């Protein structure tokens, strides 16, 4: 693979979530070993609540690693997540990036952090793997509702793959109960019952670990072809809300303001990728500038199931580039003048939306540009 080809490839991101002690690090070590056996170079971001990353000591020198310490990646150090992804991607050019989140992290915010990184380096969220401690899951359920129990439910609900771990400590009736609870919370994600997090890598990643799903030419093998090209949800009752009023000069759902647009651009190829069947992320790299009116119309007509979108876009009818943010039917544009390489990309996050239809609409925008 040439240097340019390696630079252009899209790096798949595998996100490991699960409550404290569920077996995430054990699973991470198994994934790293299998990636290396396949001739692929993984990189790791490890997030810990404390000031020391003891689990990171087990990684050794087998994979480049970045640490996010002193908080969960979705709050006090969340702003560093995109920087860590960018640093690892640019310095090591890994074939895959694995993020092991602290057990206190909300996966939706981590997905948002990966979306941020796609503006600066070519990344796409491939899988969200939730590891559940079977005995602890049932214990928490029987103890009643608690903040921890609700967080465990959210982690499971957002997954594309569910690893029900420590099943050797469950009797047959408890195993069925735990599986039924996972299925109740997440009707779509495949489930595997494991002891010591023994799960197949191809199953975890939704196919060949050397291939980024959703892109026929996305072969990531060392000898393969290159890819032709990846803010915190605002605090409001629905998890997000507008940061400015109707007189702000930005675009909102009911008041498009084309006069606030001027735009410029630098590139790019495209990649549209769905990460999971229930809570989904679609990442689309634009091949060129698009019409501002058509793009705004697309955002205004997004289905309610798409609750978050963000990215950078160039409009061919203006002379500037814009950072856009969409959250729960509200849209905001901010003109930017990036320093260095910043990709034109749009990332959409939601539940059960028609990704193929949205992908087709994005392609149509480009075909008419």
C-alpha positions in Angstrom: 0.0 0.0 0.0 1.4 3.4 -1.0 1.8 6.2 1.5 -1.0 8.1 -0.1 -3.3 5.1 -0.1 -2.6 4.5 3.5 -3.3 8.1 4.3 -6.6 8.0 2.5 -8.1 4.9 4.0 -10.9 5.2 6.5 -10.1 3.8 9.9 -12.9 1.7 11.4 -13.6 2.4 15.1 -14.8 -0.4 17.5 -16.2 0.9 20.7 -16.3 -1.3 23.8 -18.8 -0.3 26.5 -20.1 -2.1 29.6 -20.2 -1.5 33.3 -17.2 -1.8 35.6 -15.9 -5.3 36.0 -17.9 -6.7 33.1 -14.9 -8.0 31.2 -14.2 -5.3 28.7 -10.4 -5.3 29.1 -10.3 -9.1 28.8 -12.3 -8.8 25.5 -10.0 -6.0 24.4 -6.9 -8.1 24.9 -8.4 -11.0 22.9 -9.4 -8.6 20.1 -5.9 -7.1 19.9 -4.3 -10.6 19.8 -6.6 -11.6 16.9 -6.1 -8.4 15.0 -2.3 -8.9 15.1 -2.6 -12.5 14.1 -4.5 -11.3 11.0 -1.6 -8.9 10.1 -3.6 -5.8 11.1 -2.2 -3.0 13.3 -4.7 -1.9 16.0 -4.5 1.2 18.2 -6.3 1.7 21.5 -7.8 4.5 23.5 -8.4 3.6 27.1 -10.5 5.7 29.4 -10.4 5.5 33.2 -12.2 7.4 35.9 -9.1 7.6 38.1 -5.7 9.2 37.5 -3.9 5.9 36.7 -4.6 3.5 33.9 -3.8 0.2 35.5 -5.6 -1.8 32.8 -3.4 -0.1 30.2 -0.4 -1.9 31.7 -1.7 -5.1 30.3 -1.6 -3.8 26.7 2.2 -3.5 26.8 3.9 -2.4 23.6 1.7 -4.5 21.3 -0.4 -1.6 20.2 -0.1 2.2 20.2 -2.3 3.5 23.0 -3.7 6.8 24.2 -5.1 7.3 27.7 -8.0 9.5 28.8 -7.7 9.7 32.6 -9.6 11.5 35.4 -13.1 11.3 34.0 -15.5 9.6 31.6 -15.0 10.3 27.9 -18.5 11.7 27.7 -18.0 14.5 30.2 -14.9 16.0 31.8 -12.5 14.5 29.2 -14.8 14.0 26.3 -13.3 17.0 24.4 -10.0 15.1 24.4 -11.5 12.0 22.7 -11.4 13.5 19.2 -7.8 14.8 19.8 -6.7 11.3 20.9 -8.2 9.7 17.8 -6.6 12.3 15.6 -3.2 11.8 17.3 -3.2 8.0 17.0 -4.4 8.1 13.4 -1.9 10.5 12.2 1.1 9.2 14.1 0.6 5.4 13.7 -1.8 5.0 10.7 -3.6 2.0 12.4 -5.8 -0.4 10.5 -8.4 -0.3 13.3 -9.0 1.8 16.4 -10.5 0.3 19.6 -11.9 2.6 22.3 -12.4 1.0 25.7 -14.7 3.3 27.7 -15.0 3.6 31.4 -18.0 1.8 32.8 -19.6 5.2 33.7 -19.6 6.4 30.1 -22.8 7.0 28.1 -22.2 5.4 24.7 -24.3 8.0 22.8 -21.8 10.7 23.9 -18.9 8.5 22.8 -20.5 8.0 19.4 -20.7 11.8 19.2 -17.0 12.0 20.0 -16.2 9.7 17.2 -18.3 11.8 14.9 -16.2 14.8 15.9 -13.0 13.0 15.0 -14.3 12.3 11.4 -13.9 16.0 10.6 -10.1 15.8 11.1 -9.2 12.2 10.3 -10.9 9.5 8.2 -12.7 7.4 10.7 -16.1 5.6 10.8 -17.8 3.9 13.7 -18.1 0.2 12.8 -19.3 -1.5 16.0 -20.5 -0.7 19.5 -19.9 -3.8 21.6 -21.5 -3.9 25.0 -20.2 -6.4 27.6 -22.7 -7.3 30.3 -21.7 -9.1 33.5 -24.6 -11.7 33.7 -24.7 -12.2 37.4 -24.3 -8.5 38.2 -27.0 -7.6 35.6 -29.6 -9.8 37.3 -28.5 -8.6 40.8 -29.0 -5.0 39.7 -32.4 -5.8 38.2 -33.7 -7.5 41.3 -32.4 -4.6 43.5 -34.7 -2.2 41.6 -34.1 0.9 39.5 -31.0 2.9 40.2 -28.7 5.2 38.3 -26.3 2.4 37.7 -29.0 0.1 36.4 -30.3 2.7 34.0 -26.8 3.3 32.7 -26.3 -0.4 32.1 -29.6 -0.4 30.2 -28.4 2.5 28.1 -25.1 0.8 27.2 -27.0 -2.4 26.2 -29.6 -0.5 24.2 -27.0 1.3 22.1 -25.0 -1.8 21.1 -24.6 -3.4 17.8 -23.2 -6.6 19.5 -24.0 -7.9 23.0 -21.6 -10.0 24.9 -23.3 -11.7 27.9 -20.2 -12.5 30.0 -19.5 -14.7 33.1 -22.3 -17.1 32.1 -20.5 -19.9 33.9 -21.8 -18.3 37.1 -25.5 -18.5 36.0 -27.7 -21.5 36.3 -29.8 -22.4 33.1 -32.8 -20.4 34.3 -30.8 -17.4 35.1 -29.0 -17.5 31.7 -32.4 -17.5 30.0 -33.5 -14.6 32.2 -30.4 -12.6 31.4 -30.8 -13.2 27.7 -34.4 -12.2 27.7 -33.5 -9.0 29.5 -30.9 -8.1 26.9 -33.4 -8.8 24.2 -36.0 -6.7 25.9 -33.7 -3.8 26.0 -32.2 -4.3 22.5 -34.3 -6.3 20.1 -31.9 -6.0 17.3 -28.3 -6.7 18.4 -27.0 -10.3 18.2 -26.1 -11.8 21.6 -23.3 -14.2 22.4 -23.0 -15.9 25.8 -19.3 -16.1 26.9 -17.0 -17.2 29.7 -14.0 -14.9 30.1 -15.2 -12.9 27.1 -14.4 -15.6 24.5 -16.0 -14.1 21.4 -15.2 -14.4 17.7 -13.6 -11.2 16.2 -15.5 -11.6 13.0 -18.8 -11.8 14.9 -17.9 -8.8 17.0 -17.1 -6.6 14.0 -20.1 -7.7 12.0 -18.1 -9.5 9.3 -14.5 -9.7 8.1 -12.5 -7.7 10.6 -10.3 -6.6 7.7 -13.2 -4.9 5.9 -15.1 -1.8 6.8 -18.8 -2.7 6.2 -20.9 -0.5 3.9 -18.0 0.1 1.4 -17.3 -2.6 -1.2 -13.7 -1.4 -1.7 -13.0 -0.8 2.0 -10.3 -3.5 2.2 -8.0 -2.8 5.2 -5.6 -5.7 4.8 -2.0 -4.6 4.6 -1.7 -6.0 1.1 -5.2 -4.8 0.1 -6.4 -1.8 -1.9 -6.8 1.6 -0.4 -10.1 3.2 0.5 -11.4 5.7 -2.0 -12.1 7.5 0.6 -15.3 9.6 8.7 -20.1 19.1 21.3 -21.5 17.4 23.6 -25.2 16.9 23.2 -26.6 20.0 24.6 -28.2 19.9 28.0 -31.9 20.0 27.5 -34.9 17.7 28.5 -34.4 15.7 25.3 -30.7 15.6 25.7 -30.0 18.4 23.3 -31.3 21.8 22.5 -30.6 25.0 20.6 -27.9 27.3 21.8 -29.2 30.4 20.1 -32.4 32.1 19.3 -34.2 32.9 16.1 -32.4 36.2 15.7 -28.9 34.7 15.9 -28.4 34.7 12.1 -27.9 30.9 12.0 -30.1 28.4 10.2 -32.9 26.9 12.3 -35.5 24.5 11.3 -38.2 27.1 10.5 -36.0 30.0 9.5 -33.4 29.2 6.9 -31.0 32.1 6.5 -29.1 31.7 3.2 -27.8 35.2 3.6 -25.6 33.9 6.4 -23.9 31.5 4.0 -20.8 32.0 2.1 -18.5 28.9 1.7 -15.0 27.3 0.6 -13.7 23.7 0.3 -11.0 21.3 0.0 -12.0 17.9 -1.2 -13.0 14.7 -0.6 -14.1 11.3 -1.3 -17.1 9.8 0.4 -17.9 7.0 2.7 -21.3 6.1 4.0 -21.3 3.6 6.8 -23.9 2.2 9.2 -22.6 1.0 12.5 -25.5 -0.9 14.0 -29.2 -1.8 13.5 -30.8 -0.2 16.5 -28.9 3.0 17.4 -27.1 3.9 14.1 -24.4 6.2 12.9 -24.0 7.0 9.2 -20.8 8.8 8.1 -20.7 10.4 4.7 -17.6 12.1 3.2 -18.5 14.6 0.5 -16.7 14.4 -2.8 -17.3 18.1 -3.5 -19.5 21.1 -2.7 -23.3 20.8 -2.6 -26.2 23.2 -3.1 -27.0 25.0 0.2 -30.8 25.1 -0.4 -30.9 21.3 -1.1 -28.7 20.5 2.0 -30.8 22.7 4.3 -33.9 21.0 2.9 -32.4 17.6 3.6 -31.8 18.6 7.3 -35.2 20.0 7.8 -36.8 16.9 6.4 -34.8 14.4 8.5 -37.1 11.9 10.3 -37.6 12.2 14.0 -35.5 9.0 14.5 -32.4 11.0 13.5 -31.7 13.0 16.7 -28.1 14.2 16.0 -26.1 15.2 13.0 -22.9 17.2 12.6 -20.1 17.9 10.2 -18.5 20.3 7.8 -19.9 21.2 4.5 -19.0 23.4 1.5 -21.8 25.0 -0.5 -21.1 25.6 -4.1 -23.2 28.7 -4.2 -21.1 30.5 -1.6 -17.4 30.9 -0.8 -16.9 29.6 2.8 -17.1 26.3 4.7 -19.5 25.8 7.5 -19.6 23.6 10.6 -23.2 22.4 11.1 -24.9 20.9 14.1 -28.4 19.3 14.1 -30.1 18.2 17.2 -33.7 17.3 17.7 -35.1 19.4 14.8 -32.8 22.4 15.4 -30.0 23.3 13.1 -27.1 25.6 13.5 -24.4 26.7 11.0 -21.1 28.4 11.9 -18.7 29.7 9.3 -15.2 28.4 9.8 -11.7 28.9 8.3 -9.9 25.7 9.2 -6.2 25.6 9.8 -4.8 22.4 8.3 -6.7 19.5 6.9 -10.4 19.4 7.8 -12.7 17.0 5.8 -16.1 17.8 4.4 -18.2 15.2 6.2 -21.7 14.6 7.6 -22.4 12.2 10.5 -26.0 11.2 11.4 -26.9 9.4 14.7 -30.3 8.0 15.5 -32.5 5.0 16.1 -33.8 2.8 13.4 -33.8 5.4 10.6 -33.7 4.4 6.9 -30.0 4.6 6.3 -30.2 3.5 2.7 -32.7 6.3 1.9 -30.6 8.9 3.6 -27.5 7.7 1.8 -29.3 7.9 -1.5 -30.3 11.5 -0.8 -26.7 12.4 0.1 -25.5 10.9 -3.2 -28.3 12.8 -5.0 -27.0 16.1 -3.5 -23.6 15.4 -5.0 -24.8 14.2 -8.4 -26.6 17.6 -8.8 -23.6 19.6 -7.7 
